Amino acid sequence: MTTSPAAEPVVPGYSETKDAHLRRLKRIEGQVRGIARMVENDTYCIDVLTQVSAVTRALQAVSLGLLEEHVAHCVVDAARESDEAAAEKVDEVIAAVTRLVRS
C-alpha cells in the first residue's frame, strides 16, 4: 500500500478483489511457463501462437477489470474531492486506456 503526500493510506480500487486478481495472474503465469515449455520442446508454431493469444486475452481481461475498479473507486472518490482531482484521475485513465489500446 502506498501513501499520499498527506500520509493518508491510499487504498487501491481493486482491494476488495485482490485475491481474485492474484489467482488469475498466477494462472496466467502458469500459462506463460507452459508456452516457454512449448518453445523449448519445438511445438508447432500455430499451437504456440494459439496459447500466446489465450494469455493475451487473459491479461486483457485482468486489465479491464482493474480499469473498471479504478474508475469506480479512485476516479469517483477524486470527483467527490474536487474538480481538479477528478480531472487528474480522468487524465490518468485516458493515458492508461491509450497504453492498453496500443498494446
TIKE-394951 format. One line per field, with one value per residue (C-alpha): x, y, z. Coordinates in nm, 2 decimals. Example, Ala and Ser with C-alpha at 12.3 -4.5 7.8 and 13.67 -1.06 7.14 Angstrom:
2
xx: c(1.23  1.37) $
yy: c(-0.45  -0.11) $
zz: c(0.78  0.71) $
//
This chain:
103
xx: c(0.00  0.13  0.07  -0.03  0.18  -0.07  0.03  -0.32  -0.32  -0.42  -0.65  -0.63  -0.96  -0.91  -0.85  -1.18  -1.09  -0.72  -0.73  -0.92  -0.68  -0.38  -0.54  -0.59  -0.24  -0.09  -0.29  -0.16  0.19  0.15  0.02  0.33  0.56  0.37  0.43  0.80  0.80  0.62  0.90  1.17  1.00  0.98  0.60  0.43  0.43  0.05  -0.01  0.23  0.06  -0.28  -0.15  0.00  -0.34  -0.51  -0.26  -0.31  -0.68  -0.65  -0.42  -0.66  -0.94  -0.74  -0.66  -1.02  -1.12  -0.85  -0.95  -1.32  -1.24  -1.01  -1.28  -1.55  -1.33  -1.04  -1.20  -1.53  -1.35  -1.14  -1.46  -1.61  -1.29  -1.26  -1.29  -0.91  -0.86  -1.13  -0.96  -0.62  -0.77  -0.96  -0.63  -0.47  -0.75  -0.72  -0.34  -0.39  -0.66  -0.43  -0.15  -0.39  -0.52  -0.16  -0.05) $
yy: c(0.00  0.34  0.67  1.01  1.32  1.39  1.04  0.91  0.55  0.50  0.20  0.07  0.03  -0.34  -0.40  -0.60  -0.82  -0.85  -1.22  -1.29  -1.09  -1.27  -1.61  -1.50  -1.37  -1.69  -1.89  -1.66  -1.70  -2.08  -2.04  -1.84  -2.10  -2.36  -2.15  -2.14  -2.52  -2.55  -2.34  -2.55  -2.86  -2.72  -2.73  -2.63  -2.25  -2.22  -2.41  -2.18  -1.87  -2.00  -2.02  -1.67  -1.54  -1.70  -1.54  -1.20  -1.23  -1.33  -1.03  -0.80  -0.93  -0.85  -0.51  -0.43  -0.54  -0.33  -0.03  -0.07  -0.09  0.22  0.42  0.30  0.37  0.61  0.83  0.86  0.94  1.21  1.35  1.38  1.56  1.83  1.91  1.93  1.59  1.45  1.60  1.45  1.10  1.12  1.21  0.91  0.69  0.82  0.76  0.41  0.33  0.46  0.23  -0.06  0.00  0.03  -0.30) $
zz: c(0.00  -0.09  0.09  -0.04  0.04  0.33  0.47  0.43  0.31  -0.05  -0.09  -0.45  -0.63  -0.66  -0.28  -0.25  -0.54  -0.48  -0.41  -0.73  -0.94  -0.78  -0.87  -1.23  -1.25  -1.11  -1.36  -1.64  -1.51  -1.54  -1.89  -1.98  -1.83  -2.04  -2.36  -2.27  -2.24  -2.58  -2.74  -2.56  -2.70  -3.05  -3.06  -3.38  -3.43  -3.46  -3.14  -2.96  -3.11  -3.00  -2.64  -2.67  -2.79  -2.49  -2.25  -2.42  -2.38  -2.01  -1.94  -2.13  -1.90  -1.59  -1.73  -1.80  -1.45  -1.29  -1.51  -1.41  -1.04  -1.07  -1.23  -0.98  -0.68  -0.74  -1.01  -0.82  -0.50  -0.67  -0.83  -0.48  -0.36  -0.62  -0.99  -1.01  -0.85  -1.08  -1.39  -1.28  -1.24  -1.58  -1.74  -1.58  -1.71  -2.06  -2.05  -1.92  -2.18  -2.45  -2.33  -2.33  -2.68  -2.81  -2.65) $
//
